[in-house]
Each structure stands twice: as C-alpha cells, then as structure tokens.
Amino acid sequence: MIPARDPRYFGPTDRPLFGWIHRAPAPPHLGLVVCNPFGYEAVCAHRSLRHLAKQAADIGVPAIRFDYDGTGDSCGDALEPARVAAWVASIHAAVDELRKATGVAKVVIAGVRLGATLAATAAATRKDVVGVIAIAPVIAGKPYLRELRALQMAAGFGEPPAGQGLPADVVQESLGFPITAETQAAMQALDLLKSERPAAQMLVIDRDDMPANDKWVARLREQGATVQHDRLPGYVEMMLDPHKTTVPERMIDTVTVWLEARAASEPAAHHTNVAGRHQAFLGKVVESPLYLDPDHGQFGILTEPAGPAPLRRKAIILLNAGAVHHVGPNRLYVELARRWAALGHAVLRVDIAGIGDSKPRPGRPENIVYTKDAVDDVAGAVAAVAKLPGVVEVHSVGLCSGAYNSIKAASRGLRLRSIVPINPLTFTWHDPMPLDYPAFKVAGEAKRYQEAAFSVAKWKKLLRGEVNVQAVAQVMARRGYSLARHKVRDLARLARRPFPDDVGAELEQIARAGVGIHFVFAERDPGQELLRVEGGTAAAKLIAKGQIGVATIDGPDHTFTPVWSHAALIDRLGAILDAPVS
C-alpha cells in the first residue's frame, strides 16, 4: 500500500532528486508543486511547507515538495556548476513526477522567496501550469545577494583560523551555504520585472512587514494575468530558527482557498497511485527512505555502500540537531552520511517524533526538541540498523539536542558501541523547564564574566557605569547555586547514593557498559563548561583515564555554521568514526 505521505526519488537516474508526494483522498482536479527557498531559509521553512503540502492534499489537491539538485536529500552539492539551471530543471522534473504519480493534468507551482522566482521562471515555459503562487518573492537577484551578504555580516562569525577559509571557487556564503562565482552570476541575472508572464492566474503574497511588490504585480497585470495580491503576517515567524518557527496559518489558508477556486474550474483527472523509486544510486553510495514503524510515523534516510556490504561494518545514527530535519545543520548530515557510507558504513539520518518528517506521537505537539519519548525513537533507529547485514556495532552522533539524546540513549542501555555528543547545551531536561536562564546560558555567561575580571578595559567600563551590575550579580548568584548543587551531587555519588539525573553517574554508567564517549565542542561553546561543572569529579576522572574523549575546534559557532568549519568538524568526526570495524 502506498502511504498518503510517499517519499521517493525521481528525475534523471544519474541525478536523482528526493521529494514527497502528499496524496489526495479523492480523484484530483489539480496538483500543487511546492518550491523551497534558498539555503538556511529552506531549513527554517521545511515544517511550514510540509503543512502547506498536507493542507493542499486534504482539500483534494495532491502536492509534491522536493529538494532541488544539490540541496537537501537530492543528489549533488552547492559547488557543482550550473546551479540555477539545475534548480529550474528540478522544478520541471517535479511537475512531471506529480503528474505521473497522481494523474493530474494541470498544476499550480508555489514558491517561497527565491523558490518563487524559480517557480515563475519554470512556469513561463510550460503549458500544464495554470497558476503560480509567489510567497515573499525575490524580484531581482542582485538586491537579494546584497541582502544575503548583509545577513552574513550581521551574524558576526568573524574570520576563520589561519589556513582555513572558503573553497577557492566560493565567493559568498549565506549562513552556512556556499555560493560559487558562477551561481552568483546566474542569480544576479534573475529579474522578474523583465521576465515573461509565468501563468494566467497568479497569487502573490507579500510579507506585511516590508514594502509590497507592486511593480511586479502591475507588470503581471499588464501582461494579461489575473492577480490576487495580499499582504499577510507570518513570514518572519516561518523563518525563525527551526525550534522557534510558527506555521503561517493565514498564508496557508489563503493559498488553499485560492487553490480550491482554481481546482473547481478544472475537470477531474484520471486518479492514479503510481509508486516511485525508493532507492537512489549516488556514485559509491545508495540511499533509501525508510519508515521505521508500520504506522508510517518515524522517518529516516539510510545511506549504504553501493556495492556489496562489508562482512563486518559499523552503523552510524545521526540524530536531529534541535528541530533541524534529518539533513542536519547546513546539510552537514548529508555530507557525513555519504562520506561514511563510501567507507563501508551504514548511516541512518533519522527524525525523532514531531521533528522534520516524523509525525508527533498521538496526543503530543510537534516541533518539541526535548521530549521524554526521544530515547524510544533512538531505540527504534538502533533496532533498524542493527538488523542490516554485516552490522556488528552501532554508534550514535548528534549535535545539541542530538547530543543529549545520544547520552540518554546510552545511559538507558541501548546497544551502542559509542556516542559522539557535539556541543550539548544541557545534560538534564524535564518538561516543562524554564528557558529564561537555562544551565548553558548561566555557564557561558559566568565564564565570560570570569574572563572579563582580568580585563582592564572591562573594569573601566564597570567604573563608567556601562555594565549591568544587577544582571552580572544575578548570573553569578545562579552560578554559585549551581556549583554548590553539583558539589552536593559529587558527594552523593561518592557515597554511592547518586541523585536522579546525575550527569557524572550517567557518564560512569555508560563507561562501565563499555560504550565509548567522544565529546566534540566548538572552542567557545558553553557545553564544555557545563560538562566540567555538571559532570563533576566523575567526568574529570573518566577524561583522565581516557574513557571520555574531549576534542575542541577553534572558531565555529554552536551549529558549525561558517562554511570553513564544516571541513573541520567532518575531519574531527572522521578521526573518531572513519576506521572500519577491527
């Protein structure tokens, strides 16, 4: 039986694209193709576009959402040539796949930001596109690239360490996503005010916090298009960091009402349910989308060697970094998975329940990063990879909340050979916990204040009244309480009466079970200080004995956003996990 949410590969067999078909319950009249924005915006908007596709299917309009060539789960990468042309070709392939899979004769193409620009470009050359939906469209490439440069500068990442910079052909980066000189030139050439009319029916939704795109709307009407033009709230909230995003319900409701009106004027299609390709051969590796349960709830993508599997091999599970779906921050998990699979390992990039493309558990909200059920999701992933031919050991890798879930899974006694926590921001979590002063902020701020105590410039600022003394006192008071509390926990552990959720006791338990522990930290990330304080004497002893490894990388932020830092993290993780099973 083909599921209502049907993951598949499509397009050229030598350049497979990944996407999802959201099927309608009745014979459809019209289909919807959903086009991602560019780079980090695509990561943030993933959840909202999934809701858009589902809501369209619920009103009888089957939808496809997909990753362009070189992005997301599709083949290739951002450094290859002809990116803009490849993205437009990906839209054409998605239209063809939706028509083949569902039987629809006509489609509407919807896009967000640069995706709207690409959607309009592709639609102008097709006769089966009856409408285009442009949400906060990029009208011209040149100002858009200037905006990306401004955002990159505002992020304040600073210069990379000596000897580590951008690849030679990268001239610009946007919050972790590289842009080559060729791609930059192709993006600069985009200009909707000079383009052909995309479709006879247009829905243009502008964000309500910026000037409207009146010139393009006027141009479309001059070209004979019927245009509905709205300014709606929700764009900013849709583009927040993935764990903070809010689905823009008014935008999606406006889109579905407009789609219903367009569908009503089209004849019913011959309803088909054609299965798609469920494997993609990518040179040395092969990828397969997997549902880990019979209810099609938990989802992941398995990457393995394309040839015969080694007789003895590792399986590596990559766990969500916060609410970022299984591609990982800046698409790092895709690169890691394909690299490790080429070395012979099996790698599962998995979404825990309610994150990315995994459904929330019944009665639970979605997009909750820390949940008490996450270890059960990790257990399902471990069970899935442990059954693969040749797998004799399983390793868990995760950044931020993925680090936390790796530690909790190992302390629960799951069949793991090692865990690699990257930049954990907490070692204990209870629902609900206050977010105003979480432990990592207290640890980070306290360390910063301690370092400032040796700075003459900082003392001068204090004497001039330029320092918020009350805030400093509040942080240091909380810090003092935390240190005292963990000292008590240290004593209780030494007396063999550990407190519940004692980090040091958990690490000791994991080490006794023979599970390797390899922490990786960005040099300035507060997780290091958190490990020292909350792990107490237990962590210090395990580190001294070599039972806990701690590696640091100088320069990157918490999620290793700068492009130069990707290689540094991959190299460090490779030193831990590249080697074949002994």
C-alpha positions in Angstrom: 0.0 0.0 0.0 1.3 3.4 -1.0 1.2 5.8 2.1 -0.5 9.1 2.0 2.9 10.7 2.6 5.0 9.0 -0.1 8.8 9.6 0.0 10.5 8.9 -3.4 13.3 9.6 -5.8 12.6 10.9 -9.2 14.1 12.7 -12.2 17.2 11.5 -14.0 18.5 8.2 -12.8 22.1 9.6 -12.8 21.0 12.8 -10.9 18.1 11.6 -8.6 16.0 14.2 -6.8 14.3 13.5 -3.5 10.7 14.5 -2.7 7.4 13.7 -1.1 4.1 13.1 -2.7 1.1 14.1 -0.5 -1.8 12.3 -1.9 -5.4 13.5 -2.0 -8.2 11.2 -0.8 -10.3 11.6 -3.9 -9.8 11.9 -7.7 -8.0 15.3 -8.0 -8.6 18.2 -10.4 -5.3 19.9 -9.9 -1.9 19.4 -8.4 0.5 21.6 -6.4 4.3 21.7 -6.8 6.0 23.3 -3.7 9.4 25.0 -4.3 11.8 25.7 -1.4 13.5 28.9 -0.7 17.3 29.0 -0.8 19.8 27.8 1.9 19.1 28.4 5.5 15.6 29.7 4.7 14.8 26.3 3.3 15.8 24.7 6.6 13.6 27.1 8.5 10.6 26.8 6.2 10.7 22.9 6.0 8.0 22.5 8.6 5.7 25.2 7.2 6.0 23.8 3.6 5.2 20.3 4.9 2.0 21.8 6.4 1.2 23.6 3.1 1.5 20.4 1.1 -0.6 18.4 3.6 -3.3 21.0 3.7 -3.5 21.1 -0.1 -3.8 17.3 -0.2 -6.6 17.5 2.4 -8.7 19.7 0.2 -8.2 17.4 -2.8 -5.1 18.9 -4.4 -2.2 16.4 -4.3 1.2 18.0 -3.8 4.9 17.3 -4.2 7.5 19.0 -2.1 11.1 18.3 -3.1 14.8 19.3 -2.9 16.5 20.9 -5.8 19.5 19.2 -7.4 22.5 19.7 -5.0 20.3 20.5 -2.0 18.6 18.7 0.9 18.3 14.9 0.2 18.9 15.2 -3.5 22.0 14.3 -5.5 25.0 16.7 -5.7 26.2 19.7 -3.8 26.4 23.5 -4.0 29.8 23.6 -5.5 28.8 22.0 -8.8 28.3 24.1 -12.0 25.1 25.4 -13.4 23.2 25.5 -10.1 20.4 27.9 -11.1 19.7 26.0 -14.3 19.7 22.7 -12.3 17.2 24.2 -9.8 14.8 25.2 -12.6 15.2 21.8 -14.2 14.4 20.2 -10.8 11.1 22.1 -10.8 10.3 20.7 -14.3 11.1 17.2 -13.0 8.8 17.7 -10.0 5.9 18.7 -12.2 6.4 15.7 -14.4 6.6 13.4 -11.3 3.5 14.8 -9.7 1.5 14.3 -12.9 2.8 10.7 -13.3 2.2 9.8 -9.7 -1.3 11.2 -9.3 -2.8 11.6 -12.8 -3.3 15.3 -12.7 -3.2 17.1 -16.0 -2.7 20.6 -14.7 -0.7 22.0 -11.8 0.0 25.1 -9.8 3.6 25.9 -8.8 4.1 27.6 -5.4 7.4 29.0 -4.2 8.8 30.9 -1.3 11.4 33.7 -1.7 14.0 32.5 -4.3 11.7 29.5 -4.8 9.0 31.8 -6.1 11.4 33.3 -8.6 12.5 29.9 -9.8 8.8 28.8 -9.9 7.9 31.7 -12.1 10.9 31.0 -14.4 9.9 27.4 -14.8 6.2 28.0 -15.2 6.7 30.5 -18.1 7.9 27.7 -20.4 5.1 25.1 -19.6 1.6 24.7 -20.9 0.4 22.5 -18.0 0.8 25.2 -15.4 -2.4 27.1 -14.7 -1.2 29.2 -11.8 1.7 30.4 -9.8 1.8 31.2 -6.1 4.6 33.5 -5.1 5.2 34.0 -1.4 7.5 36.9 -0.5 9.1 36.5 -4.0 12.6 37.7 -4.8 12.0 40.1 -7.6 15.6 40.5 -8.7 18.8 38.6 -7.9 21.2 41.5 -7.3 19.5 43.1 -4.3 18.8 39.6 -3.0 22.5 38.7 -3.0 23.2 42.0 -1.2 20.6 41.0 1.4 22.4 37.7 1.9 25.7 39.4 2.3 24.2 41.8 4.9 22.7 38.8 6.8 26.1 37.0 6.8 27.8 40.1 8.1 25.2 40.7 10.8 25.7 37.1 12.1 29.2 38.2 13.2 31.0 34.9 12.6 34.4 36.6 12.3 37.4 35.4 10.3 38.3 31.7 10.2 41.5 30.5 11.8 44.7 30.8 9.8 44.9 28.3 7.0 41.2 27.6 7.0 39.0 29.6 4.5 36.4 29.2 1.9 36.9 26.9 -1.1 38.7 28.6 -3.9 35.6 29.0 -6.2 33.2 30.2 -3.4 32.8 34.0 -3.5 30.0 34.3 -1.0 28.3 32.4 1.8 24.9 32.7 3.3 24.6 31.3 6.9 26.4 28.1 6.1 25.6 27.7 2.4 28.3 28.5 -0.2 27.7 30.4 -3.4 30.2 30.0 -6.2 31.1 32.8 -8.6 29.1 31.1 -11.4 26.0 30.6 -9.2 26.3 34.3 -8.0 26.3 35.5 -11.6 23.3 33.3 -12.5 21.4 34.6 -9.5 22.2 38.2 -10.4 20.7 37.6 -13.9 17.3 36.8 -12.4 14.8 39.6 -12.7 11.0 39.0 -12.7 10.3 42.6 -14.0 12.0 41.6 -17.3 10.5 38.0 -17.5 7.6 36.5 -19.4 4.3 36.1 -17.6 4.5 32.9 -15.6 0.8 31.9 -15.7 -2.6 33.3 -16.4 -3.6 33.0 -12.7 -1.3 34.5 -10.0 -1.4 34.7 -6.3 1.2 37.0 -4.9 1.5 37.0 -1.1 3.8 39.7 0.3 5.1 39.8 3.9 3.3 42.5 5.9 6.5 44.0 7.4 8.1 45.0 4.1 7.0 47.2 1.1 4.8 45.3 -1.3 5.9 44.1 -4.7 3.5 46.5 -6.5 5.8 46.9 -9.6 5.8 43.2 -10.4 2.1 42.9 -9.8 1.4 45.8 -12.1 3.7 44.2 -14.7 1.8 40.9 -14.4 -1.5 42.6 -15.0 -0.1 44.4 -18.0 0.9 41.0 -19.3 -2.7 39.9 -19.0 -2.5 37.9 -15.8 -5.3 37.7 -13.2 -3.6 38.5 -9.9 -4.7 38.2 -6.3 -2.3 40.3 -4.3 -2.3 40.1 -0.5 0.0 41.3 2.3 -0.2 38.8 5.2 1.6 38.2 8.5 3.6 35.0 9.3 6.7 35.2 7.1 9.1 36.3 9.8 7.8 33.6 12.2 8.1 31.0 9.5 11.8 31.9 9.1 12.9 31.8 12.7 15.4 29.2 13.8 13.7 25.8 13.3 12.9 25.2 17.0 11.1 28.6 17.1 9.2 28.6 13.9 5.5 29.1 13.7 3.4 27.8 10.8 1.9 30.8 8.9 -1.7 29.7 9.1 -3.2 32.7 7.4 -0.8 32.4 4.4 -1.6 28.7 4.1 -5.3 29.2 4.4 -5.2 31.9 1.7 -3.3 29.5 -0.5 -5.7 26.6 0.0 -8.8 28.8 -0.7 -7.2 30.1 -3.9 -6.3 26.5 -4.9 -9.9 25.3 -4.3 -11.2 28.0 -6.6 -8.7 27.0 -9.3 -9.4 23.3 -8.9 -13.1 23.9 -9.3 -12.6 25.1 -12.8 -10.6 22.0 -13.9 -12.0 18.6 -14.8 -11.3 15.7 -12.6 -8.2 13.8 -13.5 -7.9 10.0 -14.0 -6.9 9.1 -10.5 -3.6 7.1 -10.3 -1.4 6.0 -7.5 1.9 5.3 -9.2 4.7 4.2 -6.9 8.0 6.0 -7.2 11.7 5.0 -7.0 12.7 4.1 -3.4 16.4 3.9 -4.0 18.9 6.5 -5.3 22.4 5.4 -6.6 24.8 8.3 -5.9 28.2 7.0 -7.2 29.7 5.0 -4.4 26.6 5.0 -2.2 22.9 4.2 -2.3 20.2 5.9 -0.3 16.8 4.7 0.7 14.0 6.5 2.5 12.7 4.4 5.5 9.6 4.4 7.7 10.8 2.9 11.0 7.3 1.8 12.1 4.3 0.2 10.5 2.2 3.4 11.0 4.5 5.5 8.8 5.3 7.8 11.7 9.0 7.9 12.2 11.2 8.6 9.1 14.8 8.4 8.2 17.1 8.0 5.2 19.6 5.2 5.1 22.9 5.6 3.2 24.9 2.5 2.4 27.8 1.5 0.1 26.5 0.9 -3.5 28.5 -2.3 -3.8 28.4 -5.4 -1.6 28.3 -4.5 2.1 31.4 -5.4 4.2 31.1 -8.6 6.1 31.7 -6.6 9.3 30.7 -3.0 9.5 29.5 -0.1 11.6 26.1 1.5 11.6 26.1 5.2 12.5 22.9 7.0 13.5 22.7 10.8 13.1 20.2 12.4 15.5 18.4 15.8 14.9 20.2 18.9 15.9 17.4 20.8 17.6 14.5 21.0 15.3 16.5 20.8 12.1 15.3 17.9 10.0 17.4 15.0 9.0 19.7 16.9 6.5 21.4 18.4 9.6 22.6 21.9 10.1 23.9 23.4 6.8 23.3 20.0 5.2 26.2 18.6 7.2 24.5 15.3 8.0 24.0 14.5 4.3 27.7 15.1 3.6 28.7 13.0 6.6 26.3 10.1 5.7 27.6 9.9 2.1 31.2 10.1 3.2 30.9 7.3 5.8 28.8 5.1 3.5 31.6 5.4 0.9 33.9 4.0 3.5 31.6 0.9 4.0 29.4 2.0 6.9 25.7 2.2 7.1 24.3 5.6 8.1 20.8 6.5 9.2 19.8 10.1 9.3 16.6 10.0 11.4 14.0 12.4 12.6 12.6 11.9 16.2 8.9 12.1 16.6 7.4 15.5 15.9 10.6 16.8 14.2 11.2 17.1 10.5 9.3 14.4 8.5 8.4 12.3 11.5 4.9 12.6 12.9 4.4 13.5 16.5 3.2 10.8 18.8 -0.6 10.7 19.3 -1.7 13.5 21.6 1.7 15.2 21.5 2.6 18.5 19.9 5.1 18.7 17.1 8.4 20.6 16.9 9.3 19.9 20.6 13.1 19.5 20.8 13.5 17.7 24.2 10.9 15.0 24.9 10.8 12.1 27.3 10.0 9.8 24.3 13.1 10.6 22.3 15.1 7.7 23.7 12.3 5.3 22.4 12.8 6.9 18.9 16.5 6.3 19.2 15.8 2.7 20.2 13.8 2.3 17.1 16.6 3.6 15.0 19.1 1.3 16.7 16.9 -1.7 16.1 16.5 -0.8 12.4 20.2 -0.5 11.7 21.2 -3.5 13.9 19.3 -5.8 11.6 21.3 -4.7 8.5 23.6 -7.3 7.0 27.1 -7.2 8.5 26.4 -4.6 11.2 28.3 -5.6 14.4 28.3 -2.2 16.2 26.1 0.9 16.3 27.3 4.4 17.0 25.2 7.5 17.7 26.2 11.0 16.7 24.2 14.2 17.4 24.6 17.9 17.8 22.8 19.9 20.5 19.6 18.0 21.4 21.0 15.1 19.4 24.0 15.1 21.8 21.6 15.0 24.7 19.6 12.1 23.2 22.7 10.2 22.4 23.8 10.4 26.1 20.3 9.4 27.4 20.1 6.5 24.9 23.5 5.2 26.1 22.5 5.6 29.8 19.3 3.6 29.1 21.4 0.7 28.0 20.7 0.7 24.2 23.0 -1.4 22.1 25.6 1.3 21.2 29.3 0.9 20.8 30.0 4.6 21.1 28.3 8.0 21.3 29.6 11.3 19.9 27.8 14.2 21.5 28.6 17.5 19.7 28.0 20.8 21.6 25.3 19.6 24.1 23.5 22.5 25.7 22.1 20.5 28.6 22.6 17.2 30.3 19.3 17.2 32.2 15.8 18.2 31.0 12.4 18.0 32.5 9.2 19.1 30.8 8.5 21.9 31.4 11.7 23.6 32.2 12.2 27.4 32.2 14.0 28.8 29.2 14.9 32.2 30.6 18.1 31.0 32.4 18.9 27.5 31.2 22.1 26.0 32.6 24.1 26.5 29.4 23.5 30.3 29.5 24.4 30.5 33.1 27.6 28.6 32.5 28.5 30.5 29.4 27.8 33.9 30.9 29.6 33.1 34.1 32.7 32.0 32.2 32.6 35.2 30.2 32.4 37.3 33.3 35.3 35.4 34.9 37.5 36.1 31.9 36.4 39.8 31.9 37.6 40.1 35.5 41.2 40.1 34.2 40.5 42.8 31.5 41.4 46.4 32.3 39.1 47.6 29.6 36.2 45.8 31.2 37.0 47.3 34.6 37.0 50.7 33.1 33.5 50.0 31.6 32.3 49.0 35.0 33.6 52.2 36.6 31.9 54.3 33.9 28.6 52.6 34.8 28.4 50.8 31.4 27.9 47.3 32.9 24.6 46.0 34.1 25.8 45.1 37.6 22.4 43.6 38.5 22.5 41.2 35.6 26.0 40.1 36.4 25.1 39.6 40.0 22.1 37.5 39.0 24.2 35.3 36.8 26.9 34.8 39.3 24.3 34.1 42.1 22.8 31.4 39.9 26.3 30.2 39.1 27.1 29.9 42.8 24.0 28.0 43.4 24.7 25.6 40.5 28.3 25.0 41.7 27.1 24.2 45.2 24.3 21.9 44.0 26.7 19.9 41.9 29.2 19.7 44.7 26.5 18.1 46.8 25.8 15.7 43.8 29.5 14.9 43.7 29.5 13.9 47.4 26.3 11.9 47.0 27.8 10.0 44.0 31.0 9.2 46.0 28.8 7.8 48.8 27.1 5.6 46.1 23.8 7.4 46.6 23.6 9.4 43.4 20.8 11.8 42.7 18.4 11.2 39.8 19.7 12.7 36.6 23.2 13.0 38.0 25.4 13.6 34.9 28.5 12.2 36.5 26.7 9.0 37.5 25.3 8.6 34.0 28.7 9.0 32.4 30.2 6.5 34.8 27.3 4.0 33.9 27.9 4.5 30.2 31.7 3.9 30.6 31.1 0.8 32.7 29.0 -0.6 29.9 31.9 -0.3 27.5 30.4 2.5 25.5 32.9 4.9 24.1 32.2 8.6 24.8 33.7 11.2 22.4 32.7 14.8 23.1 33.3 17.4 20.3 33.0 21.1 21.2 33.3 24.4 19.4 36.0 26.1 21.5 33.8 28.8 22.9 30.6 26.7 23.2 29.3 26.6 26.8 28.9 22.9 26.7 32.5 22.4 27.8 32.0 24.3 31.0 28.7 22.6 31.5 30.4 19.2 31.3 33.1 20.3 33.8 30.5 21.5 36.3 27.7 19.0 36.0 30.0 16.0 35.3 32.0 17.0 38.4 34.8 14.7 39.6 33.3 11.7 37.7 33.7 13.4 34.3 37.2 14.6 35.3 38.3 11.1 36.3 36.9 9.5 33.2 38.6 12.1 31.0 41.9 11.4 32.9 41.5 7.7 32.3 40.8 8.2 28.6 37.3 6.8 28.9 35.9 10.1 27.8 37.4 11.9 24.8 37.1 15.7 24.5 38.0 17.4 21.3 37.7 21.1 20.6 37.6 23.1 17.3 38.5 26.7 17.4 36.3 29.3 15.8 32.9 28.0 14.8 29.5 28.8 16.4 27.2 26.3 18.1 25.9 24.7 14.9 29.1 25.0 12.9 27.5 27.5 10.5 30.5 29.0 8.7 31.4 27.1 5.6 35.1 26.8 6.5 34.1 25.0 9.8 32.3 22.2 8.0 35.5 20.5 6.9 37.0 20.9 10.4 34.1 19.2 12.0 34.0 16.4 9.4 37.7 15.8 9.8 37.3 15.6 13.6 34.4 13.2 13.4 36.3 11.2 10.8 39.1 10.7 13.2 36.6 9.1 15.6 34.5 7.0 13.3 36.1 6.5 9.8 38.0 3.4 10.7 36.5 0.0 9.7 35.5 -2.5 12.3 38.5 -4.2 13.7 
